[in-house]
Amino acid sequence: MPTRPSDIAFRILAGLALIALTACAPINIGDGLSKAIMNQDDPDTVRDGAPAYLLLVDSFIENTPNDISTLMAGAKLYAIYAGVFVESPERAVRLAAKAQGYGQRALCLKNKRGCGLADLPYDQFMTTLGELRKSDVPALYAFALTWLVRVRAGNGSGGGNWSGMADLPKIEASFERVVTLDESFDNGNPQFYLGVLNSLRPPALGGNPEKGRSYFEQAIAISGGNNLAVKVAYARYYARLLYNQELHDRLLEGVLEAQPRVEGLTLTNVLAQREARALLESSGEYF
């Protein structure tokens, strides 16, 4: 599976949602499958096997179209596959759109205030978002994750240019609401996404990298430092943005020295180490 320093860090992010992918899926296969995937140290095996499970989840949704857990499982799996493993930009857009559709349906079923949330004007969006409660967090997270993956896919898999993405403030607000309602949700991954979103642009262009740094540090602390992909994104988005080579190389060297086999994180850690090598190889040229 090829690695591209310009975009694989984001694709690693999408894979993090897999850990809770299908814990409530029908016929009780989701928990064991999600554990097996997250503990897999060969990403190509996951990539090759995922399409069969996409069809399986689709069949579950066809049979139980109003089951929130199944819709969230479908939303996350399609987002992960589109964001992590699909190389074709056109195919990534198509699969990410399906993921977002499932995510929107899940949030709408969980709380009717979430129906059509993405299409609301910003002020109304923020008011409605503030009405969601802690019980809505899993569905809201799936909604935000799939929306983010679709925006990234629609912007092209290799461009890395996030500026001008009109939906990003709403997506960021959605993750912030998740953190407000449940700070430790999903092992710090909402903070991970917020770190990236705040580190996409320098302050002069509306970014807030210091806020991003704070979110990255929170994500590292919540995961106990075991989530290596957080450190890769910290280096890729924050350290490179501010031309801080010392921080960049220290983070990535730490990733390469770490033991990647951690319960529930092995797959993303292996991917993170692939990216860390690529980024370190280009460090001298970049800085």
Contacts in CASP RR format, 6 or more apart in sequence:
PFRMAT RR
TARGET T0000
AUTHOR 0000-0000-0000
METHOD contacts of the structure
MODEL  1
MPTRPSDIAFRILAGLALIALTACAPINIGDGLSKAIMNQDDPDTVRDGA
PAYLLLVDSFIENTPNDISTLMAGAKLYAIYAGVFVESPERAVRLAAKAQ
GYGQRALCLKNKRGCGLADLPYDQFMTTLGELRKSDVPALYAFALTWLVR
VRAGNGSGGGNWSGMADLPKIEASFERVVTLDESFDNGNPQFYLGVLNSL
RPPALGGNPEKGRSYFEQAIAISGGNNLAVKVAYARYYARLLYNQELHDR
LLEGVLEAQPRVEGLTLTNVLAQREARALLESSGEYF
1 43 0 8 1.000
1 44 0 8 1.000
1 47 0 8 1.000
1 85 0 8 1.000
2 87 0 8 1.000
3 274 0 8 1.000
3 275 0 8 1.000
3 278 0 8 1.000
4 158 0 8 1.000
4 278 0 8 1.000
5 236 0 8 1.000
5 275 0 8 1.000
5 278 0 8 1.000
5 279 0 8 1.000
5 282 0 8 1.000
6 158 0 8 1.000
6 159 0 8 1.000
6 160 0 8 1.000
7 157 0 8 1.000
7 158 0 8 1.000
7 159 0 8 1.000
7 160 0 8 1.000
8 271 0 8 1.000
8 274 0 8 1.000
8 275 0 8 1.000
8 278 0 8 1.000
9 196 0 8 1.000
9 229 0 8 1.000
9 232 0 8 1.000
9 233 0 8 1.000
9 236 0 8 1.000
9 237 0 8 1.000
9 275 0 8 1.000
10 83 0 8 1.000
10 152 0 8 1.000
10 196 0 8 1.000
10 233 0 8 1.000
11 83 0 8 1.000
11 84 0 8 1.000
11 85 0 8 1.000
11 271 0 8 1.000
12 84 0 8 1.000
12 229 0 8 1.000
12 232 0 8 1.000
12 233 0 8 1.000
12 268 0 8 1.000
12 271 0 8 1.000
12 272 0 8 1.000
12 275 0 8 1.000
13 192 0 8 1.000
13 193 0 8 1.000
13 196 0 8 1.000
13 229 0 8 1.000
13 233 0 8 1.000
14 79 0 8 1.000
14 80 0 8 1.000
14 82 0 8 1.000
14 83 0 8 1.000
14 84 0 8 1.000
14 145 0 8 1.000
14 149 0 8 1.000
15 80 0 8 1.000
15 83 0 8 1.000
15 84 0 8 1.000
15 267 0 8 1.000
15 268 0 8 1.000
15 271 0 8 1.000
16 186 0 8 1.000
16 189 0 8 1.000
16 192 0 8 1.000
16 227 0 8 1.000
16 229 0 8 1.000
16 268 0 8 1.000
17 76 0 8 1.000
17 79 0 8 1.000
17 80 0 8 1.000
17 141 0 8 1.000
17 142 0 8 1.000
17 145 0 8 1.000
17 186 0 8 1.000
17 189 0 8 1.000
18 34 0 8 1.000
18 37 0 8 1.000
18 38 0 8 1.000
18 76 0 8 1.000
18 77 0 8 1.000
18 80 0 8 1.000
18 267 0 8 1.000
18 268 0 8 1.000
19 34 0 8 1.000
19 38 0 8 1.000
19 186 0 8 1.000
19 187 0 8 1.000
19 264 0 8 1.000
19 265 0 8 1.000
20 34 0 8 1.000
20 76 0 8 1.000
20 138 0 8 1.000
20 186 0 8 1.000
21 30 0 8 1.000
21 33 0 8 1.000
21 34 0 8 1.000
21 37 0 8 1.000
21 73 0 8 1.000
21 76 0 8 1.000
21 77 0 8 1.000
21 80 0 8 1.000
22 29 0 8 1.000
22 30 0 8 1.000
22 31 0 8 1.000
22 33 0 8 1.000
22 34 0 8 1.000
22 57 0 8 1.000
22 73 0 8 1.000
22 74 0 8 1.000
22 76 0 8 1.000
22 77 0 8 1.000
23 30 0 8 1.000
23 31 0 8 1.000
23 34 0 8 1.000
23 69 0 8 1.000
24 30 0 8 1.000
24 69 0 8 1.000
24 70 0 8 1.000
24 73 0 8 1.000
25 57 0 8 1.000
25 60 0 8 1.000
25 69 0 8 1.000
25 70 0 8 1.000
25 73 0 8 1.000
26 60 0 8 1.000
26 63 0 8 1.000
26 64 0 8 1.000
26 67 0 8 1.000
26 70 0 8 1.000
30 73 0 8 1.000
33 53 0 8 1.000
35 264 0 8 1.000
37 46 0 8 1.000
37 267 0 8 1.000
38 264 0 8 1.000
38 265 0 8 1.000
38 266 0 8 1.000
38 267 0 8 1.000
38 268 0 8 1.000
39 261 0 8 1.000
39 263 0 8 1.000
39 264 0 8 1.000
39 266 0 8 1.000
39 267 0 8 1.000
40 46 0 8 1.000
40 266 0 8 1.000
40 267 0 8 1.000
41 260 0 8 1.000
41 261 0 8 1.000
41 266 0 8 1.000
41 267 0 8 1.000
41 270 0 8 1.000
42 270 0 8 1.000
43 84 0 8 1.000
43 85 0 8 1.000
43 267 0 8 1.000
43 270 0 8 1.000
43 271 0 8 1.000
46 85 0 8 1.000
46 267 0 8 1.000
47 84 0 8 1.000
47 85 0 8 1.000
50 77 0 8 1.000
50 80 0 8 1.000
50 81 0 8 1.000
50 85 0 8 1.000
51 81 0 8 1.000
53 77 0 8 1.000
54 74 0 8 1.000
54 77 0 8 1.000
54 78 0 8 1.000
54 81 0 8 1.000
57 70 0 8 1.000
57 73 0 8 1.000
57 74 0 8 1.000
57 77 0 8 1.000
58 74 0 8 1.000
60 67 0 8 1.000
60 70 0 8 1.000
60 73 0 8 1.000
61 67 0 8 1.000
61 70 0 8 1.000
61 71 0 8 1.000
61 74 0 8 1.000
61 102 0 8 1.000
64 70 0 8 1.000
66 109 0 8 1.000
68 106 0 8 1.000
68 109 0 8 1.000
68 110 0 8 1.000
68 139 0 8 1.000
71 102 0 8 1.000
71 103 0 8 1.000
71 105 0 8 1.000
71 106 0 8 1.000
71 109 0 8 1.000
72 102 0 8 1.000
72 103 0 8 1.000
72 106 0 8 1.000
72 138 0 8 1.000
72 139 0 8 1.000
72 142 0 8 1.000
74 99 0 8 1.000
74 102 0 8 1.000
75 99 0 8 1.000
75 100 0 8 1.000
75 101 0 8 1.000
75 102 0 8 1.000
75 103 0 8 1.000
75 106 0 8 1.000
75 142 0 8 1.000
75 143 0 8 1.000
75 145 0 8 1.000
75 146 0 8 1.000
76 99 0 8 1.000
76 142 0 8 1.000
76 145 0 8 1.000
76 146 0 8 1.000
77 99 0 8 1.000
78 95 0 8 1.000
78 96 0 8 1.000
78 98 0 8 1.000
78 99 0 8 1.000
78 102 0 8 1.000
78 146 0 8 1.000
79 96 0 8 1.000
79 99 0 8 1.000
79 100 0 8 1.000
79 145 0 8 1.000
79 146 0 8 1.000
79 149 0 8 1.000
81 95 0 8 1.000
82 91 0 8 1.000
82 92 0 8 1.000
82 95 0 8 1.000
82 96 0 8 1.000
82 99 0 8 1.000
82 149 0 8 1.000
82 153 0 8 1.000
83 92 0 8 1.000
83 96 0 8 1.000
83 149 0 8 1.000
83 152 0 8 1.000
83 153 0 8 1.000
84 271 0 8 1.000
86 92 0 8 1.000
86 95 0 8 1.000
86 157 0 8 1.000
87 157 0 8 1.000
88 157 0 8 1.000
89 153 0 8 1.000
89 154 0 8 1.000
89 156 0 8 1.000
89 157 0 8 1.000
89 158 0 8 1.000
92 153 0 8 1.000
92 154 0 8 1.000
92 156 0 8 1.000
92 157 0 8 1.000
93 150 0 8 1.000
93 153 0 8 1.000
93 154 0 8 1.000
93 156 0 8 1.000
95 153 0 8 1.000
96 146 0 8 1.000
96 149 0 8 1.000
96 150 0 8 1.000
96 152 0 8 1.000
96 153 0 8 1.000
96 154 0 8 1.000
97 150 0 8 1.000
99 146 0 8 1.000
99 149 0 8 1.000
99 150 0 8 1.000
100 146 0 8 1.000
100 147 0 8 1.000
100 149 0 8 1.000
100 150 0 8 1.000
101 146 0 8 1.000
102 142 0 8 1.000
102 146 0 8 1.000
103 139 0 8 1.000
103 142 0 8 1.000
103 143 0 8 1.000
103 146 0 8 1.000
104 116 0 8 1.000
104 117 0 8 1.000
104 118 0 8 1.000
104 143 0 8 1.000
104 146 0 8 1.000
106 139 0 8 1.000
106 142 0 8 1.000
106 143 0 8 1.000
107 114 0 8 1.000
107 115 0 8 1.000
107 117 0 8 1.000
107 136 0 8 1.000
107 139 0 8 1.000
107 140 0 8 1.000
107 142 0 8 1.000
107 143 0 8 1.000
108 114 0 8 1.000
108 115 0 8 1.000
108 116 0 8 1.000
109 139 0 8 1.000
110 135 0 8 1.000
110 136 0 8 1.000
110 139 0 8 1.000
111 132 0 8 1.000
111 133 0 8 1.000
111 136 0 8 1.000
111 139 0 8 1.000
113 128 0 8 1.000
113 131 0 8 1.000
113 132 0 8 1.000
114 128 0 8 1.000
114 132 0 8 1.000
114 143 0 8 1.000
117 125 0 8 1.000
117 128 0 8 1.000
117 129 0 8 1.000
117 143 0 8 1.000
118 125 0 8 1.000
118 143 0 8 1.000
118 147 0 8 1.000
118 167 0 8 1.000
118 170 0 8 1.000
120 128 0 8 1.000
122 169 0 8 1.000
122 170 0 8 1.000
125 170 0 8 1.000
125 173 0 8 1.000
126 173 0 8 1.000
129 173 0 8 1.000
129 174 0 8 1.000
129 177 0 8 1.000
130 177 0 8 1.000
132 140 0 8 1.000
132 177 0 8 1.000
132 181 0 8 1.000
133 181 0 8 1.000
134 181 0 8 1.000
134 182 0 8 1.000
136 181 0 8 1.000
137 178 0 8 1.000
137 181 0 8 1.000
137 182 0 8 1.000
137 185 0 8 1.000
138 185 0 8 1.000
140 174 0 8 1.000
140 177 0 8 1.000
140 178 0 8 1.000
140 181 0 8 1.000
141 175 0 8 1.000
141 178 0 8 1.000
141 185 0 8 1.000
141 186 0 8 1.000
141 190 0 8 1.000
143 174 0 8 1.000
144 171 0 8 1.000
144 174 0 8 1.000
144 175 0 8 1.000
144 178 0 8 1.000
144 190 0 8 1.000
144 193 0 8 1.000
145 193 0 8 1.000
147 167 0 8 1.000
147 170 0 8 1.000
147 171 0 8 1.000
147 174 0 8 1.000
148 171 0 8 1.000
148 193 0 8 1.000
151 165 0 8 1.000
151 167 0 8 1.000
151 168 0 8 1.000
151 171 0 8 1.000
152 162 0 8 1.000
155 161 0 8 1.000
155 162 0 8 1.000
155 165 0 8 1.000
162 168 0 8 1.000
162 200 0 8 1.000
162 201 0 8 1.000
163 200 0 8 1.000
163 201 0 8 1.000
163 205 0 8 1.000
168 197 0 8 1.000
168 200 0 8 1.000
171 197 0 8 1.000
172 194 0 8 1.000
172 197 0 8 1.000
172 198 0 8 1.000
175 190 0 8 1.000
175 193 0 8 1.000
175 194 0 8 1.000
175 197 0 8 1.000
176 194 0 8 1.000
178 185 0 8 1.000
178 190 0 8 1.000
179 185 0 8 1.000
179 190 0 8 1.000
179 191 0 8 1.000
179 194 0 8 1.000
183 222 0 8 1.000
184 222 0 8 1.000
187 222 0 8 1.000
187 223 0 8 1.000
187 227 0 8 1.000
188 218 0 8 1.000
188 219 0 8 1.000
188 222 0 8 1.000
188 223 0 8 1.000
188 227 0 8 1.000
189 219 0 8 1.000
191 215 0 8 1.000
191 216 0 8 1.000
191 218 0 8 1.000
191 219 0 8 1.000
191 222 0 8 1.000
192 215 0 8 1.000
192 216 0 8 1.000
192 219 0 8 1.000
192 227 0 8 1.000
192 229 0 8 1.000
192 230 0 8 1.000
192 233 0 8 1.000
194 211 0 8 1.000
194 212 0 8 1.000
194 215 0 8 1.000
195 211 0 8 1.000
195 212 0 8 1.000
195 213 0 8 1.000
195 215 0 8 1.000
195 216 0 8 1.000
195 219 0 8 1.000
195 233 0 8 1.000
195 237 0 8 1.000
195 238 0 8 1.000
196 212 0 8 1.000
196 233 0 8 1.000
196 237 0 8 1.000
197 212 0 8 1.000
198 207 0 8 1.000
198 208 0 8 1.000
198 209 0 8 1.000
198 211 0 8 1.000
198 212 0 8 1.000
198 215 0 8 1.000
199 207 0 8 1.000
199 209 0 8 1.000
199 212 0 8 1.000
199 213 0 8 1.000
199 216 0 8 1.000
199 237 0 8 1.000
199 238 0 8 1.000
199 241 0 8 1.000
200 207 0 8 1.000
200 237 0 8 1.000
200 241 0 8 1.000
201 207 0 8 1.000
201 241 0 8 1.000
202 209 0 8 1.000
202 241 0 8 1.000
202 242 0 8 1.000
203 209 0 8 1.000
209 238 0 8 1.000
209 241 0 8 1.000
209 242 0 8 1.000
212 238 0 8 1.000
213 234 0 8 1.000
213 238 0 8 1.000
216 230 0 8 1.000
216 233 0 8 1.000
216 234 0 8 1.000
216 238 0 8 1.000
219 227 0 8 1.000
219 230 0 8 1.000
220 227 0 8 1.000
220 230 0 8 1.000
220 231 0 8 1.000
220 234 0 8 1.000
223 230 0 8 1.000
223 265 0 8 1.000
225 231 0 8 1.000
226 262 0 8 1.000
226 265 0 8 1.000
226 269 0 8 1.000
227 265 0 8 1.000
227 268 0 8 1.000
227 269 0 8 1.000
228 255 0 8 1.000
228 258 0 8 1.000
228 260 0 8 1.000
228 265 0 8 1.000
228 268 0 8 1.000
228 269 0 8 1.000
228 272 0 8 1.000
228 273 0 8 1.000
228 276 0 8 1.000
229 268 0 8 1.000
229 269 0 8 1.000
229 271 0 8 1.000
229 272 0 8 1.000
231 251 0 8 1.000
231 252 0 8 1.000
231 254 0 8 1.000
231 255 0 8 1.000
231 272 0 8 1.000
231 276 0 8 1.000
232 251 0 8 1.000
232 252 0 8 1.000
232 255 0 8 1.000
232 272 0 8 1.000
232 275 0 8 1.000
232 276 0 8 1.000
232 279 0 8 1.000
234 251 0 8 1.000
235 247 0 8 1.000
235 248 0 8 1.000
235 251 0 8 1.000
235 252 0 8 1.000
235 276 0 8 1.000
235 279 0 8 1.000
236 275 0 8 1.000
236 279 0 8 1.000
238 244 0 8 1.000
238 247 0 8 1.000
239 245 0 8 1.000
239 247 0 8 1.000
239 248 0 8 1.000
239 251 0 8 1.000
240 248 0 8 1.000
240 286 0 8 1.000
243 287 0 8 1.000
245 283 0 8 1.000
245 284 0 8 1.000
245 287 0 8 1.000
248 279 0 8 1.000
248 283 0 8 1.000
248 287 0 8 1.000
249 280 0 8 1.000
249 283 0 8 1.000
252 276 0 8 1.000
252 279 0 8 1.000
252 280 0 8 1.000
252 283 0 8 1.000
253 280 0 8 1.000
254 276 0 8 1.000
255 272 0 8 1.000
255 273 0 8 1.000
255 276 0 8 1.000
256 273 0 8 1.000
256 276 0 8 1.000
256 277 0 8 1.000
256 280 0 8 1.000
258 269 0 8 1.000
258 273 0 8 1.000
260 266 0 8 1.000
260 269 0 8 1.000
260 270 0 8 1.000
260 272 0 8 1.000
260 273 0 8 1.000
261 269 0 8 1.000
262 269 0 8 1.000
END
